[in-house]
Amino acid sequence: MVEGREALLRSILDTAPIAIVTLDERGIVQSFSAAAVQLFGYQPGEVIGHSVNMLMSSPHRENHDSYIARYLRTGERRIIGIGRRVEARRKDGSSFPVELAVGEVLLGEHRLFTGFLRDMTGRTKLEQELRQAQKMEAIGQLTGGVAHDFNNLLTVIRGNASLLDMNTSLPAEDRISVQEVQDACTRAASLTQQLL
């Protein structure tokens, strides 16, 4: 029966599409799934028997053992049973975001923790691109609104300048000033068209 359970566990570890890492209560890796190999770049033999903090970025790397000790002492849950994003660390030293969910099982007097990790690099990049697109859309709407309002003001100025220009009793130097206002309105209208 034990052999069947081990075979089942091995099958799950070999085929699960997300990375699975099992630890003991000291934070020592007990199993490392095929997806974890792909995600982190380590072979199981390089990780099993070592502290899981080798898969973590700072500050979690330095604080991991105290997290487990505090949990065992107080029952305070920081990650266990609560999914959250953390920074992980590949074999090549690069950091990347993962979504981490940790489960716990009590086997006799020993605890095992199972971490389920999903690479969030693509999603994080999409979220950043979406935020940038939303900012650009907001800037575009603001610019369009300002340009539209400015065009309305130019229409009033241009209309009054045209009325002044039609006034035949206007002195020549004033007529030059009116023409300068009309030319400035034309340039400003061109600028607002570019903004729109």
C-alpha positions as CSV (number, residue, x, y, z in Angstrom):
1,M,0.0,0.0,0.0
2,V,2.8,2.4,0.8
3,E,4.5,1.6,-2.5
4,G,1.2,2.5,-4.3
5,R,1.0,5.8,-2.5
6,E,4.6,6.6,-3.4
7,A,3.9,5.7,-7.0
8,L,0.8,8.0,-7.0
9,L,2.8,10.8,-5.5
10,R,5.6,10.4,-8.0
11,S,3.0,10.4,-10.8
12,I,1.5,13.6,-9.5
13,L,4.9,15.3,-9.2
14,D,5.9,14.2,-12.7
15,T,2.8,15.4,-14.4
16,A,1.4,18.4,-12.5
17,P,1.5,21.5,-14.7
18,I,2.5,23.8,-11.8
19,A,5.7,23.5,-9.7
20,I,5.3,21.4,-6.5
21,V,8.0,21.5,-3.8
22,T,7.5,19.5,-0.6
23,L,9.4,20.5,2.6
24,D,9.8,19.2,6.1
25,E,9.3,21.3,9.2
26,R,13.0,22.5,9.0
27,G,12.4,23.8,5.5
28,I,14.4,21.0,3.9
29,V,13.2,20.0,0.4
30,Q,11.8,16.5,0.3
31,S,10.5,16.4,-3.2
32,F,10.8,18.5,-6.4
33,S,8.3,18.1,-9.3
34,A,9.1,18.0,-13.0
35,A,7.4,21.4,-13.4
36,A,9.7,22.8,-10.6
37,V,12.7,21.6,-12.6
38,Q,11.5,23.6,-15.6
39,L,10.7,26.6,-13.5
40,F,13.8,26.8,-11.4
41,G,16.4,25.1,-13.6
42,Y,17.6,22.7,-10.8
43,Q,17.5,19.0,-11.0
44,P,15.8,17.2,-8.1
45,G,19.2,16.0,-6.7
46,E,20.5,19.5,-6.5
47,V,17.6,20.6,-4.3
48,I,16.3,17.6,-2.3
49,G,18.0,17.6,1.1
50,H,18.8,21.3,1.0
51,S,17.0,24.3,2.5
52,V,14.2,25.7,0.3
53,N,15.6,29.2,0.8
54,M,17.9,28.4,-2.2
55,L,14.8,29.0,-4.3
56,M,14.0,32.3,-2.7
57,S,15.0,35.9,-3.3
58,S,15.8,38.4,-0.6
59,P,14.4,39.1,2.0
60,H,12.5,35.8,2.1
61,R,15.7,33.9,1.6
62,E,17.2,35.2,4.8
63,N,14.0,35.1,6.8
64,H,12.5,31.8,5.8
65,D,13.7,29.7,8.7
66,S,12.3,32.2,11.2
67,Y,8.9,32.1,9.3
68,I,8.7,28.3,9.9
69,A,9.9,28.5,13.5
70,R,7.4,31.3,14.3
71,Y,4.6,29.3,12.7
72,L,5.5,26.1,14.6
73,R,5.7,28.1,17.8
74,T,2.7,30.4,17.4
75,G,0.5,29.0,14.6
76,E,0.7,32.4,12.9
77,R,0.0,31.9,9.2
78,R,2.0,34.0,6.8
79,I,1.7,31.9,3.7
80,I,0.2,28.5,4.8
81,G,-3.3,28.3,3.4
82,I,-3.0,31.8,2.0
83,G,-1.9,32.3,-1.6
84,R,0.3,35.2,-2.3
85,R,2.9,36.5,-4.7
86,V,6.6,36.3,-3.8
87,E,9.9,36.6,-5.7
88,A,11.6,33.3,-6.4
89,R,15.1,32.7,-7.6
90,R,16.3,30.4,-10.4
91,K,19.5,28.4,-10.5
92,D,21.1,31.2,-12.7
93,G,20.4,33.7,-9.9
94,S,17.6,35.6,-11.7
95,S,14.5,36.5,-9.7
96,F,11.0,36.2,-11.0
97,P,7.5,36.5,-9.5
98,V,5.5,33.4,-8.5
99,E,2.1,32.8,-7.0
100,L,2.7,30.6,-4.0
101,A,0.1,28.5,-2.1
102,V,1.3,26.3,0.8
103,G,-0.5,23.3,2.2
104,E,0.3,21.5,5.4
105,V,-0.1,17.9,6.4
106,L,0.7,16.2,9.8
107,L,2.2,12.7,9.4
108,G,2.4,11.3,12.9
109,E,4.6,13.8,14.8
110,H,6.1,15.3,11.6
111,R,4.8,18.1,9.4
112,L,5.2,18.4,5.7
113,F,4.5,21.5,3.8
114,T,3.7,21.5,0.1
115,G,4.3,24.6,-2.0
116,F,2.5,25.0,-5.2
117,L,4.2,27.7,-7.4
118,R,3.0,29.3,-10.6
119,D,5.3,31.5,-12.7
120,M,3.7,35.0,-12.9
121,T,6.3,36.6,-15.2
122,G,3.9,36.7,-18.2
123,R,1.0,37.9,-16.2
124,T,3.1,40.5,-14.4
125,K,4.3,41.8,-17.7
126,L,0.7,42.0,-19.1
127,E,-0.4,43.8,-15.9
128,Q,2.3,46.4,-16.4
129,E,1.4,46.8,-20.1
130,L,-2.3,47.2,-19.1
131,R,-1.4,49.8,-16.5
132,Q,0.7,51.7,-19.1
133,A,-2.1,51.5,-21.7
134,Q,-4.6,52.8,-19.1
135,K,-2.3,55.7,-18.3
136,M,-1.9,56.5,-22.0
137,E,-5.7,56.3,-22.5
138,A,-6.2,58.7,-19.5
139,I,-3.6,61.1,-20.9
140,G,-5.3,60.8,-24.3
141,Q,-8.7,61.6,-22.9
142,L,-7.3,64.5,-20.9
143,T,-5.4,65.9,-23.9
144,G,-8.5,65.4,-26.2
145,G,-10.7,67.2,-23.6
146,V,-8.2,70.1,-23.3
147,A,-7.8,70.4,-27.1
148,H,-11.6,70.4,-27.6
149,D,-12.1,73.1,-25.0
150,F,-9.2,75.1,-26.4
151,N,-10.8,74.8,-29.9
152,N,-14.0,76.3,-28.5
153,L,-12.1,79.3,-27.2
154,L,-10.3,79.7,-30.5
155,T,-13.6,79.7,-32.3
156,V,-14.8,82.7,-30.2
157,I,-11.4,84.5,-30.7
158,R,-11.4,83.9,-34.4
159,G,-15.1,85.0,-34.8
160,N,-14.4,88.2,-32.9
161,A,-11.3,88.9,-34.9
162,S,-13.3,88.4,-38.2
163,L,-15.9,90.9,-37.0
164,L,-13.1,93.4,-36.2
165,D,-11.6,92.8,-39.6
166,M,-14.9,93.6,-41.3
167,N,-15.0,96.9,-39.5
168,T,-14.0,99.4,-42.3
169,S,-13.4,102.2,-39.8
170,L,-10.6,100.2,-38.1
171,P,-7.1,102.0,-38.3
172,A,-4.5,100.2,-40.4
173,E,-2.2,99.4,-37.4
174,D,-5.2,97.8,-35.6
175,R,-6.1,95.9,-38.8
176,I,-2.5,94.4,-38.7
177,S,-3.0,93.4,-35.1
178,V,-6.3,91.7,-36.0
179,Q,-4.5,89.8,-38.8
180,E,-1.8,88.6,-36.3
181,V,-4.6,87.4,-34.0
182,Q,-6.2,85.5,-36.9
183,D,-2.8,83.9,-37.9
184,A,-2.2,82.9,-34.3
185,C,-5.6,81.3,-34.2
186,T,-4.9,79.3,-37.3
187,R,-1.6,78.1,-35.9
188,A,-3.3,77.2,-32.5
189,A,-6.0,75.3,-34.4
190,S,-3.4,73.3,-36.2
191,L,-1.8,72.5,-32.9
192,T,-5.1,71.4,-31.3
193,Q,-5.7,69.1,-34.3
194,Q,-2.4,67.4,-33.7
195,L,-3.3,66.9,-30.1
196,L,-6.7,65.4,-31.1
